[in-house]
């Protein structure tokens, strides 16, 4: 499995990232994400809008992974 990266532009912050450990013990790093949420069968990672603390219409999706493939999500940085 692996991450499905958004084709849109992304803003990256050097100190924000999540490690996603998949069922097969493969570790993927999602750089630049501030938050994540389950959306149906997918878990999506977002950069929040300026000054925002929640995922809203100003958030940018940077990556998604099939929720059933996730063993662990850990914030790093």
C-alpha positions in Angstrom: 0.0 0.0 0.0 1.3 3.5 0.2 0.2 7.1 0.4 -1.9 8.8 -2.3 -0.4 12.3 -2.6 -2.6 15.2 -3.5 -1.7 16.6 -6.9 -2.5 20.1 -5.7 0.0 22.6 -4.3 1.1 22.1 -0.7 2.6 24.3 1.9 5.3 22.6 3.9 6.3 23.4 7.5 9.7 21.8 8.4 8.5 20.9 11.9 5.2 19.3 11.1 4.9 15.6 10.1 3.2 12.3 10.8 4.7 8.8 10.7 2.2 6.3 9.4 3.0 2.7 10.2 1.2 0.4 7.8 0.0 -3.2 8.5 3.1 -4.6 6.7 5.3 -2.5 9.1 6.3 -0.1 6.3 6.7 3.4 7.6 5.6 6.4 5.5 6.2 10.0 6.6 3.7 12.7 5.7 5.7 16.0 5.8 3.8 19.3 6.2 0.6 17.9 7.6 -0.9 19.6 10.7 -3.9 17.3 11.2 -5.6 14.1 10.0 -9.1 12.7 9.9 -10.9 9.6 8.7 -13.0 10.2 5.6 -14.9 7.0 4.8 -12.4 4.3 3.9 -9.5 6.7 3.7 -7.5 8.7 6.3 -6.5 12.1 5.0 -3.8 14.4 6.2 -4.2 18.2 5.9 -2.3 21.5 6.2 -4.6 23.8 8.1 -5.4 27.3 6.9 -3.5 30.3 8.3 -4.4 30.8 12.0 -6.8 27.8 11.9 -6.8 25.0 14.6 -9.3 22.7 12.9 -9.8 21.1 9.4 -12.1 23.4 7.5 -12.6 24.8 4.0 -9.2 26.5 4.1 -7.4 23.3 4.8 -5.3 21.6 2.0 -5.2 17.8 1.7 -1.6 16.7 1.3 -2.0 12.9 1.4 -4.4 10.0 2.0 -4.0 6.4 2.9 -6.5 3.5 3.1 -7.6 3.4 6.8 -7.6 -0.4 6.9 -3.9 -0.5 6.0 -2.9 1.7 9.0 -1.5 0.2 12.1 -0.3 3.4 13.8 -0.2 7.2 13.2 2.4 9.1 15.2 3.0 12.9 15.2 6.7 13.8 14.8 8.7 17.0 14.7 
